[in-house]
Amino acid sequence: MSDSNVKMKRAKKLAVVLSASLAGISVASILSAILAYDAYFVRYERPDYALYPGMYCYERFAGTLPRQTLTVPSGDVELAAYYYPAADAKGLVVVVHGMHAGADDYLPLIEAMVKGGYAVFAYDATGHYDSGGEDAVGMCQQLVDLDRVLHFLERNAPYAQMPKLLIGHSWGGYAVSSALALHPQIKACVCLAPMCDGTTIMVEKSRQYAGDMAQSVKPIFDAYQRHLFGDYIQYNGVVGINATRAPVLIAQGVDDTVITPDGQSITACLDAITNPNVTVYYGKGLQGSHTGIWHSQEAEAYVLQVQQLLQSLEQQKGAPLTEGEMAAFYETVDHRLYSDVNAELIALIFETFEKGMEDPL
């Protein structure tokens, strides 16, 4: 039986079970909602790096950023993990990636952390890149994986004795902020363009496209996610940040349309935050987008230039470039400039870490 048939059979069975607790909602409606939810969380493979500019491919570091590869168990899945040592490391930074991505997409950020004197631990979430899992499961899965990774780090050398610090982007921002409620030993946390809540984001994103009709699926999504993730659904960015006095840096682009600053981001919930050690940094202009927040202005300007050059070549040809032509074009790209990091934000990250390391909590 194919994976799609297995998922359909499982979804039908679950729809019948959930219908008993969702009065007034038909089995057909529940089944449709479950299948729509599952369709969003497919498996994400690595891109073809010949068609993927920037320093997001480990081979492009050509030996300048040593790392060790290992696996970490997360339930029945083996997560691909990567440890980047640093001489006399000040602490261990756990970097948590966003949706539709993997650990290597944050290599420029990882390099900056190592250069700053911090060892780094990163991993591919369930159903992403080199990790196991037939799919990405659901919105709370990144928190589940991070929780298990942190338990692994607390039990194993050489990580156990290192002070732990967290950085997460987007989906990863939700995970690192929420994990503060589960791991009080975390010294500091950085949330880049972070969504706040893994249980409500699906409805909020649906509302972006379907308006108020999206609210009708909320009880179904709530019940389904409770089935998938149990107690993990009670945690979100506000709960996590308020569970600690550790310093937290929230960086959000003002023009972010993926995680909106006044809707889906933690920045929309600042009035509910009671942790006195929270700093908010807003990216503007070229650094106001979802990924622009952690890239330099020069990088974002260069990205636009590359896109314009590519469009110009296609216009001259009168047709889209073939993969071979695109690969040849991307060989001319300055990959390091394309993915250069936001130096101002990096400085704030280090300030946040240093403050957390000084405070005994």
C-alpha positions as a Markdown table, in Angstrom:
| # | Residue | x | y | z |
|---|---|---|---|---|
| 1 | Met | 0.0 | 0.0 | 0.0 |
| 2 | Ser | 1.4 | 3.4 | -0.9 |
| 3 | Asp | 2.1 | 6.1 | 1.6 |
| 4 | Ser | -0.8 | 8.2 | 0.3 |
| 5 | Asn | -3.2 | 5.3 | 0.7 |
| 6 | Val | -1.9 | 4.6 | 4.3 |
| 7 | Lys | -2.4 | 8.3 | 5.2 |
| 8 | Met | -5.9 | 8.3 | 3.7 |
| 9 | Lys | -6.9 | 5.2 | 5.7 |
| 10 | Arg | -5.4 | 6.6 | 8.9 |
| 11 | Ala | -7.1 | 10.0 | 8.3 |
| 12 | Lys | -10.5 | 8.3 | 7.8 |
| 13 | Lys | -10.2 | 6.3 | 11.0 |
| 14 | Leu | -9.2 | 9.4 | 12.9 |
| 15 | Ala | -12.0 | 11.5 | 11.4 |
| 16 | Val | -14.5 | 9.0 | 12.8 |
| 17 | Val | -12.9 | 9.1 | 16.2 |
| 18 | Leu | -12.7 | 12.9 | 16.3 |
| 19 | Ser | -16.3 | 13.3 | 15.2 |
| 20 | Ala | -17.4 | 11.9 | 18.6 |
| 21 | Ser | -15.8 | 14.9 | 20.4 |
| 22 | Leu | -16.6 | 17.5 | 17.8 |
| 23 | Ala | -20.3 | 17.8 | 18.0 |
| 24 | Gly | -22.0 | 19.3 | 15.0 |
| 25 | Ile | -19.1 | 18.8 | 12.6 |
| 26 | Ser | -19.5 | 16.1 | 9.9 |
| 27 | Val | -17.0 | 13.3 | 9.4 |
| 28 | Ala | -16.5 | 14.6 | 5.8 |
| 29 | Ser | -15.5 | 18.0 | 7.1 |
| 30 | Ile | -13.1 | 16.6 | 9.7 |
| 31 | Leu | -11.5 | 14.3 | 7.1 |
| 32 | Ser | -11.1 | 17.2 | 4.6 |
| 33 | Ala | -9.4 | 19.3 | 7.3 |
| 34 | Ile | -7.1 | 16.5 | 8.4 |
| 35 | Leu | -6.0 | 15.8 | 4.8 |
| 36 | Ala | -5.5 | 19.6 | 4.2 |
| 37 | Tyr | -3.4 | 19.8 | 7.3 |
| 38 | Asp | -1.3 | 16.7 | 6.4 |
| 39 | Ala | -0.8 | 18.0 | 2.8 |
| 40 | Tyr | 1.0 | 21.0 | 4.2 |
| 41 | Phe | 3.5 | 18.9 | 6.2 |
| 42 | Val | 5.1 | 16.9 | 3.4 |
| 43 | Arg | 8.7 | 15.8 | 3.4 |
| 44 | Tyr | 11.3 | 18.4 | 2.5 |
| 45 | Glu | 14.4 | 17.3 | 0.7 |
| 46 | Arg | 17.6 | 19.3 | 0.0 |
| 47 | Pro | 17.5 | 21.6 | -3.0 |
| 48 | Asp | 19.8 | 21.2 | -6.0 |
| 49 | Tyr | 22.7 | 23.4 | -4.9 |
| 50 | Ala | 23.7 | 24.0 | -8.4 |
| 51 | Leu | 20.5 | 26.1 | -8.6 |
| 52 | Tyr | 20.6 | 27.4 | -5.1 |
| 53 | Pro | 22.9 | 30.4 | -4.6 |
| 54 | Gly | 24.5 | 31.5 | -1.3 |
| 55 | Met | 26.6 | 29.9 | 1.4 |
| 56 | Tyr | 23.8 | 27.4 | 2.3 |
| 57 | Cys | 25.7 | 24.3 | 1.1 |
| 58 | Tyr | 28.4 | 22.9 | 3.4 |
| 59 | Glu | 30.7 | 22.1 | 0.5 |
| 60 | Arg | 31.1 | 25.8 | -0.2 |
| 61 | Phe | 32.9 | 26.3 | 3.1 |
| 62 | Ala | 35.7 | 24.2 | 1.7 |
| 63 | Gly | 37.2 | 23.1 | 5.0 |
| 64 | Thr | 37.0 | 26.5 | 6.8 |
| 65 | Leu | 34.2 | 25.4 | 9.1 |
| 66 | Pro | 34.9 | 21.9 | 10.6 |
| 67 | Arg | 32.0 | 19.9 | 11.8 |
| 68 | Gln | 31.1 | 16.4 | 13.1 |
| 69 | Thr | 27.9 | 14.6 | 12.0 |
| 70 | Leu | 25.9 | 12.4 | 14.2 |
| 71 | Thr | 22.3 | 11.3 | 14.8 |
| 72 | Val | 19.9 | 12.1 | 17.7 |
| 73 | Pro | 16.8 | 10.0 | 18.4 |
| 74 | Ser | 13.4 | 11.8 | 18.3 |
| 75 | Gly | 10.8 | 9.1 | 19.0 |
| 76 | Asp | 11.1 | 6.5 | 16.2 |
| 77 | Val | 13.0 | 8.9 | 14.0 |
| 78 | Glu | 16.8 | 9.5 | 13.7 |
| 79 | Leu | 17.6 | 13.2 | 13.3 |
| 80 | Ala | 20.7 | 14.2 | 11.3 |
| 81 | Ala | 22.7 | 16.5 | 13.6 |
| 82 | Tyr | 25.8 | 18.6 | 13.1 |
| 83 | Tyr | 28.3 | 19.8 | 15.8 |
| 84 | Tyr | 30.6 | 22.7 | 15.1 |
| 85 | Pro | 33.3 | 22.9 | 17.7 |
| 86 | Ala | 35.0 | 26.2 | 18.8 |
| 87 | Ala | 38.3 | 26.5 | 20.7 |
| 88 | Asp | 37.6 | 27.3 | 24.4 |
| 89 | Ala | 33.9 | 27.6 | 23.6 |
| 90 | Lys | 32.0 | 30.1 | 25.7 |
| 91 | Gly | 28.9 | 28.0 | 25.3 |
| 92 | Leu | 26.9 | 25.8 | 23.0 |
| 93 | Val | 24.4 | 27.5 | 20.6 |
| 94 | Val | 21.6 | 25.3 | 19.3 |
| 95 | Val | 20.4 | 26.6 | 15.9 |
| 96 | Val | 16.9 | 25.6 | 15.0 |
| 97 | His | 15.8 | 26.0 | 11.4 |
| 98 | Gly | 12.5 | 27.1 | 9.9 |
| 99 | Met | 9.9 | 25.2 | 7.9 |
| 100 | His | 10.8 | 24.1 | 4.3 |
| 101 | Ala | 14.4 | 24.3 | 5.3 |
| 102 | Gly | 17.2 | 22.5 | 7.1 |
| 103 | Ala | 20.2 | 23.2 | 9.3 |
| 104 | Asp | 22.5 | 24.0 | 6.4 |
| 105 | Asp | 20.3 | 26.9 | 5.4 |
| 106 | Tyr | 21.7 | 28.7 | 8.4 |
| 107 | Leu | 25.4 | 28.0 | 7.8 |
| 108 | Pro | 26.3 | 31.8 | 7.5 |
| 109 | Leu | 24.7 | 32.3 | 10.9 |
| 110 | Ile | 26.5 | 29.2 | 12.3 |
| 111 | Glu | 29.8 | 30.5 | 11.0 |
| 112 | Ala | 29.3 | 33.8 | 12.7 |
| 113 | Met | 28.6 | 32.1 | 16.0 |
| 114 | Val | 31.7 | 29.9 | 15.7 |
| 115 | Lys | 33.8 | 33.0 | 14.8 |
| 116 | Gly | 32.4 | 34.6 | 17.9 |
| 117 | Gly | 33.7 | 31.9 | 20.2 |
| 118 | Tyr | 30.6 | 29.6 | 20.5 |
| 119 | Ala | 30.3 | 26.0 | 19.6 |
| 120 | Val | 27.1 | 25.2 | 17.6 |
| 121 | Phe | 24.8 | 22.3 | 17.4 |
| 122 | Ala | 22.2 | 22.1 | 14.6 |
| 123 | Tyr | 19.9 | 19.4 | 13.2 |
| 124 | Asp | 17.4 | 18.7 | 10.5 |
| 125 | Ala | 13.9 | 18.3 | 11.9 |
| 126 | Thr | 11.8 | 15.3 | 11.4 |
| 127 | Gly | 11.0 | 14.9 | 7.7 |
| 128 | His | 13.5 | 17.5 | 6.6 |
| 129 | Tyr | 16.7 | 17.0 | 4.6 |
| 130 | Asp | 18.9 | 14.2 | 6.0 |
| 131 | Ser | 16.7 | 13.3 | 8.9 |
| 132 | Gly | 14.3 | 10.4 | 9.0 |
| 133 | Gly | 10.5 | 10.6 | 8.8 |
| 134 | Glu | 8.1 | 10.2 | 5.9 |
| 135 | Asp | 6.8 | 13.7 | 6.4 |
| 136 | Ala | 7.2 | 16.8 | 8.7 |
| 137 | Val | 4.2 | 15.6 | 10.9 |
| 138 | Gly | 2.8 | 18.9 | 12.0 |
| 139 | Met | 3.3 | 22.4 | 13.4 |
| 140 | Cys | 4.4 | 21.4 | 16.9 |
| 141 | Gln | 7.0 | 18.8 | 15.6 |
| 142 | Gln | 9.9 | 21.3 | 15.7 |
| 143 | Leu | 9.3 | 21.8 | 19.5 |
| 144 | Val | 9.1 | 18.0 | 20.0 |
| 145 | Asp | 12.4 | 17.6 | 18.2 |
| 146 | Leu | 14.1 | 20.4 | 20.0 |
| 147 | Asp | 13.0 | 19.1 | 23.4 |
| 148 | Arg | 14.5 | 15.7 | 22.6 |
| 149 | Val | 17.7 | 17.3 | 21.2 |
| 150 | Leu | 18.1 | 19.3 | 24.4 |
| 151 | His | 17.7 | 16.2 | 26.5 |
| 152 | Phe | 20.3 | 14.5 | 24.4 |
| 153 | Leu | 22.7 | 17.4 | 24.9 |
| 154 | Glu | 22.1 | 17.4 | 28.7 |
| 155 | Arg | 23.1 | 13.7 | 28.9 |
| 156 | Asn | 26.1 | 13.4 | 26.6 |
| 157 | Ala | 29.7 | 14.7 | 26.4 |
| 158 | Pro | 31.1 | 17.1 | 25.3 |
| 159 | Tyr | 27.8 | 19.1 | 25.4 |
| 160 | Ala | 26.5 | 18.3 | 28.9 |
| 161 | Gln | 28.7 | 20.8 | 30.7 |
| 162 | Met | 28.4 | 23.6 | 28.2 |
| 163 | Pro | 26.0 | 26.5 | 28.9 |
| 164 | Lys | 23.1 | 26.2 | 26.4 |
| 165 | Leu | 21.9 | 29.1 | 24.2 |
| 166 | Leu | 19.2 | 29.0 | 21.6 |
| 167 | Ile | 18.6 | 30.6 | 18.2 |
| 168 | Gly | 15.6 | 29.8 | 16.1 |
| 169 | His | 14.2 | 31.3 | 12.9 |
| 170 | Ser | 10.4 | 31.3 | 12.0 |
| 171 | Trp | 9.2 | 27.8 | 12.9 |
| 172 | Gly | 12.4 | 27.4 | 14.8 |
| 173 | Gly | 11.7 | 30.7 | 16.6 |
| 174 | Tyr | 8.4 | 29.2 | 17.9 |
| 175 | Ala | 10.3 | 26.1 | 19.1 |
| 176 | Val | 13.2 | 27.9 | 20.9 |
| 177 | Ser | 10.9 | 30.4 | 22.7 |
| 178 | Ser | 8.4 | 27.6 | 23.7 |
| 179 | Ala | 11.3 | 25.4 | 24.9 |
| 180 | Leu | 12.2 | 27.9 | 27.6 |
| 181 | Ala | 9.3 | 26.5 | 29.6 |
| 182 | Leu | 10.6 | 23.0 | 29.3 |
| 183 | His | 14.3 | 23.7 | 29.9 |
| 184 | Pro | 14.9 | 26.3 | 32.6 |
| 185 | Gln | 18.7 | 25.8 | 32.3 |
| 186 | Ile | 18.8 | 27.7 | 29.0 |
| 187 | Lys | 20.9 | 30.8 | 29.4 |
| 188 | Ala | 19.6 | 33.0 | 26.6 |
| 189 | Cys | 17.4 | 32.7 | 23.6 |
| 190 | Val | 17.2 | 34.5 | 20.2 |
| 191 | Cys | 14.0 | 34.4 | 18.1 |
| 192 | Leu | 14.3 | 35.5 | 14.5 |
| 193 | Ala | 11.0 | 36.3 | 12.7 |
| 194 | Pro | 9.4 | 33.9 | 15.2 |
| 195 | Met | 5.9 | 32.6 | 14.9 |
| 196 | Cys | 4.3 | 32.6 | 18.4 |
| 197 | Asp | 2.1 | 29.5 | 18.5 |
| 198 | Gly | 2.3 | 26.2 | 16.8 |
| 199 | Thr | -1.3 | 25.3 | 17.5 |
| 200 | Thr | -2.9 | 28.5 | 16.1 |
| 201 | Ile | -0.7 | 29.4 | 13.2 |
| 202 | Met | -2.5 | 27.1 | 10.7 |
| 203 | Val | -5.8 | 28.9 | 11.3 |
| 204 | Glu | -4.1 | 32.3 | 11.2 |
| 205 | Lys | -2.4 | 31.4 | 7.9 |
| 206 | Ser | -5.7 | 30.1 | 6.6 |
| 207 | Arg | -7.4 | 33.3 | 7.5 |
| 208 | Gln | -4.8 | 35.2 | 5.5 |
| 209 | Tyr | -6.2 | 33.5 | 2.4 |
| 210 | Ala | -9.7 | 32.4 | 3.2 |
| 211 | Gly | -10.9 | 35.1 | 5.6 |
| 212 | Asp | -13.3 | 34.3 | 8.5 |
| 213 | Met | -14.2 | 31.0 | 7.0 |
| 214 | Ala | -10.9 | 29.7 | 8.3 |
| 215 | Gln | -12.2 | 29.9 | 11.9 |
| 216 | Ser | -14.5 | 26.9 | 11.2 |
| 217 | Val | -11.5 | 24.5 | 11.0 |
| 218 | Lys | -10.0 | 25.6 | 14.3 |
| 219 | Pro | -11.7 | 23.0 | 16.5 |
| 220 | Ile | -10.7 | 20.3 | 14.0 |
| 221 | Phe | -7.1 | 21.5 | 13.9 |
| 222 | Asp | -7.0 | 21.8 | 17.7 |
| 223 | Ala | -8.3 | 18.2 | 18.2 |
| 224 | Tyr | -6.0 | 16.8 | 15.6 |
| 225 | Gln | -2.9 | 18.5 | 17.0 |
| 226 | Arg | -3.8 | 17.3 | 20.5 |
| 227 | His | -3.9 | 13.8 | 19.0 |
| 228 | Leu | -0.5 | 14.3 | 17.3 |
| 229 | Phe | 1.4 | 16.1 | 20.1 |
| 230 | Gly | -0.3 | 15.8 | 23.4 |
| 231 | Asp | 0.9 | 18.2 | 26.1 |
| 232 | Tyr | 3.2 | 20.0 | 23.7 |
| 233 | Ile | 0.3 | 22.0 | 22.4 |
| 234 | Gln | 0.1 | 24.0 | 25.6 |
| 235 | Tyr | 3.4 | 25.7 | 24.9 |
| 236 | Asn | 4.0 | 28.8 | 22.8 |
| 237 | Gly | 6.4 | 31.8 | 22.6 |
| 238 | Val | 4.7 | 33.8 | 25.3 |
| 239 | Val | 4.4 | 30.9 | 27.7 |
| 240 | Gly | 8.1 | 30.0 | 27.2 |
| 241 | Ile | 9.4 | 33.5 | 27.5 |
| 242 | Asn | 7.4 | 34.2 | 30.7 |
| 243 | Ala | 8.6 | 31.0 | 32.2 |
| 244 | Thr | 12.2 | 32.3 | 32.5 |
| 245 | Arg | 14.2 | 35.4 | 33.4 |
| 246 | Ala | 16.8 | 34.5 | 30.8 |
| 247 | Pro | 17.5 | 37.2 | 28.3 |
| 248 | Val | 15.5 | 36.9 | 25.1 |
| 249 | Leu | 16.1 | 38.8 | 21.8 |
| 250 | Ile | 13.2 | 39.0 | 19.4 |
| 251 | Ala | 14.2 | 40.1 | 15.8 |
| 252 | Gln | 11.3 | 40.8 | 13.5 |
| 253 | Gly | 11.1 | 42.4 | 10.0 |
| 254 | Val | 8.5 | 45.1 | 9.8 |
| 255 | Asp | 7.5 | 44.0 | 6.3 |
| 256 | Asp | 7.5 | 40.3 | 6.9 |
| 257 | Thr | 4.6 | 38.7 | 5.1 |
| 258 | Val | 5.4 | 35.1 | 6.1 |
| 259 | Ile | 5.2 | 35.7 | 9.9 |
| 260 | Thr | 3.4 | 39.1 | 10.2 |
| 261 | Pro | 4.7 | 41.4 | 12.9 |
| 262 | Asp | 1.2 | 42.4 | 14.1 |
| 263 | Gly | -0.4 | 39.0 | 13.6 |
| 264 | Gln | 1.5 | 35.7 | 13.8 |
| 265 | Ser | 4.8 | 36.9 | 15.3 |
| 266 | Ile | 5.7 | 37.0 | 19.0 |
| 267 | Thr | 5.9 | 40.8 | 18.5 |
| 268 | Ala | 2.1 | 40.8 | 18.2 |
| 269 | Cys | 2.0 | 39.5 | 21.8 |
| 270 | Leu | 4.4 | 41.9 | 23.5 |
| 271 | Asp | 1.8 | 43.2 | 25.9 |
| 272 | Ala | 1.4 | 39.6 | 27.3 |
| 273 | Ile | 5.2 | 39.2 | 28.0 |
| 274 | Thr | 6.3 | 39.6 | 31.7 |
| 275 | Asn | 9.9 | 38.6 | 31.4 |
| 276 | Pro | 11.8 | 41.8 | 32.1 |
| 277 | Asn | 14.9 | 40.8 | 30.0 |
| 278 | Val | 13.3 | 40.9 | 26.6 |
| 279 | Thr | 14.8 | 43.0 | 23.8 |
| 280 | Val | 13.0 | 43.6 | 20.5 |
| 281 | Tyr | 14.9 | 44.5 | 17.3 |
| 282 | Tyr | 13.0 | 45.5 | 14.2 |
| 283 | Gly | 14.5 | 45.1 | 10.7 |
| 284 | Lys | 13.5 | 47.7 | 8.1 |
| 285 | Gly | 13.9 | 48.4 | 4.4 |
| 286 | Leu | 15.8 | 45.5 | 2.8 |
| 287 | Gln | 16.1 | 43.9 | 6.2 |
| 288 | Gly | 12.4 | 44.0 | 6.9 |
| 289 | Ser | 11.5 | 40.7 | 5.2 |
| 290 | His | 11.3 | 37.2 | 6.6 |
| 291 | Thr | 14.9 | 36.2 | 5.8 |
| 292 | Gly | 16.2 | 39.7 | 5.3 |
| 293 | Ile | 16.1 | 40.2 | 9.1 |
| 294 | Trp | 19.3 | 38.2 | 9.6 |
| 295 | His | 21.1 | 39.2 | 6.3 |
| 296 | Ser | 23.0 | 42.3 | 5.7 |
| 297 | Gln | 21.6 | 45.1 | 3.6 |
| 298 | Glu | 24.4 | 44.5 | 1.1 |
| 299 | Ala | 23.3 | 40.8 | 0.8 |
| 300 | Glu | 19.7 | 41.7 | 0.2 |
| 301 | Ala | 20.6 | 44.3 | -2.4 |
| 302 | Tyr | 22.8 | 41.7 | -4.1 |
| 303 | Val | 20.0 | 39.2 | -4.1 |
| 304 | Leu | 17.7 | 41.7 | -5.9 |
| 305 | Gln | 20.6 | 42.3 | -8.4 |
| 306 | Val | 21.0 | 38.6 | -9.1 |
| 307 | Gln | 17.2 | 38.2 | -9.6 |
| 308 | Gln | 17.2 | 41.1 | -12.0 |
| 309 | Leu | 20.1 | 39.7 | -14.0 |
| 310 | Leu | 18.4 | 36.4 | -14.2 |
| 311 | Gln | 15.2 | 38.0 | -15.5 |
| 312 | Ser | 17.2 | 40.0 | -18.0 |
| 313 | Leu | 18.8 | 36.8 | -19.4 |
| 314 | Glu | 15.4 | 35.2 | -19.7 |
| 315 | Gln | 14.0 | 38.2 | -21.5 |
| 316 | Gln | 17.0 | 38.2 | -23.9 |
| 317 | Lys | 16.4 | 34.5 | -24.6 |
| 318 | Gly | 12.6 | 34.9 | -24.8 |
| 319 | Ala | 12.1 | 31.8 | -22.7 |
| 320 | Pro | 13.0 | 30.4 | -19.3 |
| 321 | Leu | 16.6 | 29.3 | -18.9 |
| 322 | Thr | 17.3 | 25.6 | -18.8 |
| 323 | Glu | 18.6 | 24.1 | -15.6 |
| 324 | Gly | 22.0 | 23.9 | -17.3 |
| 325 | Glu | 21.9 | 27.6 | -18.2 |
| 326 | Met | 20.8 | 28.5 | -14.7 |
| 327 | Ala | 23.6 | 26.4 | -13.1 |
| 328 | Ala | 26.1 | 28.2 | -15.3 |
| 329 | Phe | 24.7 | 31.5 | -14.3 |
| 330 | Tyr | 24.8 | 30.7 | -10.6 |
| 331 | Glu | 28.4 | 29.7 | -10.9 |
| 332 | Thr | 29.1 | 33.4 | -11.5 |
| 333 | Val | 27.3 | 34.5 | -8.3 |
| 334 | Asp | 29.3 | 35.7 | -5.2 |
| 335 | His | 27.8 | 33.2 | -2.8 |
| 336 | Arg | 29.3 | 34.8 | 0.3 |
| 337 | Leu | 28.0 | 38.2 | -0.5 |
| 338 | Tyr | 24.6 | 36.7 | -1.4 |
| 339 | Ser | 24.2 | 35.3 | 2.1 |
| 340 | Asp | 26.2 | 37.8 | 4.2 |
| 341 | Val | 24.8 | 38.2 | 7.7 |
| 342 | Asn | 23.4 | 41.3 | 9.5 |
| 343 | Ala | 26.4 | 42.5 | 11.6 |
| 344 | Glu | 24.2 | 44.7 | 13.8 |
| 345 | Leu | 22.0 | 41.8 | 14.7 |
| 346 | Ile | 25.0 | 39.5 | 15.3 |
| 347 | Ala | 26.3 | 42.0 | 17.8 |
| 348 | Leu | 23.0 | 42.1 | 19.6 |
| 349 | Ile | 22.9 | 38.3 | 19.7 |
| 350 | Phe | 26.3 | 38.2 | 21.3 |
| 351 | Glu | 25.2 | 40.8 | 23.9 |
| 352 | Thr | 22.2 | 38.7 | 24.7 |
| 353 | Phe | 24.4 | 35.6 | 25.1 |
| 354 | Glu | 26.9 | 37.4 | 27.3 |
| 355 | Lys | 24.2 | 38.8 | 29.5 |
| 356 | Gly | 22.7 | 35.3 | 29.9 |
| 357 | Met | 26.0 | 33.8 | 30.7 |
| 358 | Glu | 26.7 | 36.4 | 33.5 |
| 359 | Asp | 23.3 | 35.8 | 35.1 |
| 360 | Pro | 23.1 | 32.7 | 37.3 |
| 361 | Leu | 19.3 | 32.5 | 36.7 |
